[in-house]
């Protein structure tokens, strides 16, 4: 059980870091590119300036679309929260404290309680993920109907 818990903590932690990194890279790229658009209109005039501004604006939209498509920001927040909850359970179990207080250290009752609580945390994260997927599918279906 502890090996499974440790591997889950590692997965959620690494996945949260990955999602956070991509989310902030894409957001930074959006901000920097959007800030350049007005500058292209000040120093250059004519068709070239309009084409450059249009291309940069399209690039901002594409970067935003990639971030939205992969839900990097949402995944970061959810996976970080799940990793923190799992770490908390791991520390309470090791102490033994909280719901593990009064059980023999690492005894079968404590392990069963840990398994139940870890399962509840993972189930909550799965429900959040499923809810986000269903929400996306509903939005896509609604968008296709309005065309």
C-alpha positions as CSV (number, residue, x, y, z in Angstrom):
1,X,0.0,0.0,0.0
2,X,2.7,2.5,0.9
3,X,4.6,1.7,-2.4
4,X,1.4,2.5,-4.3
5,X,0.8,5.7,-2.3
6,X,4.4,6.8,-2.9
7,X,4.1,6.2,-6.6
8,X,0.8,8.1,-6.8
9,X,2.3,11.0,-4.9
10,X,5.3,11.0,-7.3
11,X,3.0,10.9,-10.4
12,X,0.7,13.7,-9.2
13,X,3.7,15.8,-8.2
14,X,5.6,15.3,-11.5
15,X,2.4,15.8,-13.5
16,X,1.6,19.0,-11.6
17,X,5.1,20.4,-12.2
18,X,4.9,19.5,-15.9
19,X,1.5,21.2,-16.3
20,X,2.5,24.2,-14.4
21,X,5.7,24.6,-16.5
22,X,3.8,24.4,-19.8
23,X,0.9,26.6,-18.5
24,X,3.3,29.4,-17.5
25,X,5.5,29.1,-20.6
26,X,2.4,29.4,-22.9
27,X,1.0,32.3,-20.9
28,X,4.3,34.1,-20.9
29,X,4.6,33.6,-24.6
30,X,1.1,35.0,-25.1
31,X,1.8,38.1,-23.0
32,X,5.1,38.9,-24.7
33,X,3.6,38.4,-28.2
34,X,0.6,40.5,-27.4
35,X,2.8,43.2,-26.1
36,X,4.7,43.3,-29.3
37,X,1.6,43.8,-31.5
38,X,1.1,47.6,-30.7
39,X,4.9,48.1,-31.2
40,X,4.6,46.8,-34.7
41,X,2.1,49.5,-35.5
42,X,4.2,52.4,-34.1
43,X,7.5,51.8,-35.8
44,X,6.3,50.3,-39.1
45,X,3.5,51.4,-41.4
46,X,1.7,50.0,-44.3
47,X,0.7,46.5,-45.3
48,X,3.7,44.9,-43.7
49,X,2.7,46.2,-40.3
50,X,-0.9,45.0,-40.6
51,X,0.3,41.6,-41.8
52,X,2.8,41.4,-38.9
53,X,0.2,42.4,-36.4
54,X,-2.3,39.9,-37.8
55,X,0.2,37.1,-37.7
56,X,1.2,37.9,-34.1
57,X,-2.5,38.0,-33.1
58,X,-3.1,34.7,-34.7
59,X,-0.1,33.3,-32.9
60,X,-1.5,34.5,-29.6
61,X,-4.8,32.8,-30.4
62,X,-3.0,29.5,-31.3
63,X,-1.0,29.6,-28.1
64,X,-4.2,30.2,-26.0
65,X,-5.9,27.4,-27.9
66,X,-3.1,25.0,-27.1
67,X,-3.2,25.9,-23.4
68,X,-7.0,25.6,-23.3
69,X,-7.0,22.3,-25.3
70,X,-4.6,20.6,-22.8
71,X,-6.0,22.3,-19.7
72,X,-2.5,22.8,-18.3
73,X,-3.7,25.4,-15.7
74,X,-6.6,23.3,-14.5
75,X,-4.5,20.1,-14.4
76,X,-1.8,21.9,-12.4
77,X,-4.2,23.1,-9.7
78,X,-6.0,19.8,-9.4
79,X,-2.9,17.6,-9.5
80,X,-1.0,19.8,-7.0
81,X,-4.0,19.7,-4.6
82,X,-4.2,15.9,-5.0
83,X,-0.5,15.5,-4.4
84,X,-0.7,17.6,-1.3
85,X,-3.7,15.6,0.0
86,X,-1.9,12.4,-0.5
87,X,1.3,13.7,1.2
88,X,-0.9,14.8,4.1
89,X,-2.3,11.2,4.4
90,X,1.2,9.8,4.2
91,X,2.4,12.0,7.0
92,X,-0.6,11.4,9.2
93,X,-0.2,7.6,8.7
94,X,3.5,7.7,9.5
95,X,2.9,9.8,12.7
96,X,0.3,8.1,13.5
97,X,-2.0,11.0,13.9
98,X,-5.4,12.1,12.8
99,X,-7.6,9.2,11.7
100,X,-4.7,6.8,12.4
101,X,-4.3,7.8,16.1
102,X,-5.0,4.9,18.4
103,X,-4.2,2.2,15.8
104,X,-1.1,0.1,16.2
105,X,1.6,1.7,14.0
106,X,1.3,0.3,10.5
107,X,-1.2,-2.3,11.6
108,X,-3.8,-3.8,9.4
109,X,-6.6,-1.4,10.6
110,X,-4.3,1.7,10.0
111,X,-3.5,0.3,6.5
112,X,-7.1,-0.3,5.7
113,X,-8.0,3.3,6.8
114,X,-5.1,4.6,4.7
115,X,-6.3,2.6,1.7
116,X,-9.9,3.9,2.1
117,X,-8.8,7.5,2.4
118,X,-6.3,7.4,-0.5
119,X,-9.0,5.8,-2.6
120,X,-11.4,8.6,-1.7
121,X,-8.8,11.2,-2.7
122,X,-8.1,9.6,-6.0
123,X,-11.8,9.1,-6.7
124,X,-12.4,12.8,-6.0
125,X,-9.7,13.7,-8.5
126,X,-11.1,11.3,-11.1
127,X,-14.6,12.9,-10.7
128,X,-13.1,16.3,-11.2
129,X,-11.3,15.1,-14.3
130,X,-14.4,13.4,-15.7
131,X,-16.5,16.5,-15.0
132,X,-14.0,18.6,-17.0
133,X,-14.0,16.2,-19.9
134,X,-17.8,16.1,-20.0
135,X,-17.9,19.9,-19.8
136,X,-15.5,20.1,-22.8
137,X,-17.5,17.6,-24.8
138,X,-20.7,19.5,-24.0
139,X,-19.1,22.8,-25.1
140,X,-17.9,21.2,-28.3
141,X,-21.3,19.7,-29.0
142,X,-23.0,23.0,-28.3
143,X,-20.5,24.9,-30.6
144,X,-21.1,22.5,-33.4
145,X,-24.9,22.9,-33.1
146,X,-24.7,26.7,-33.4
147,X,-22.8,26.6,-36.7
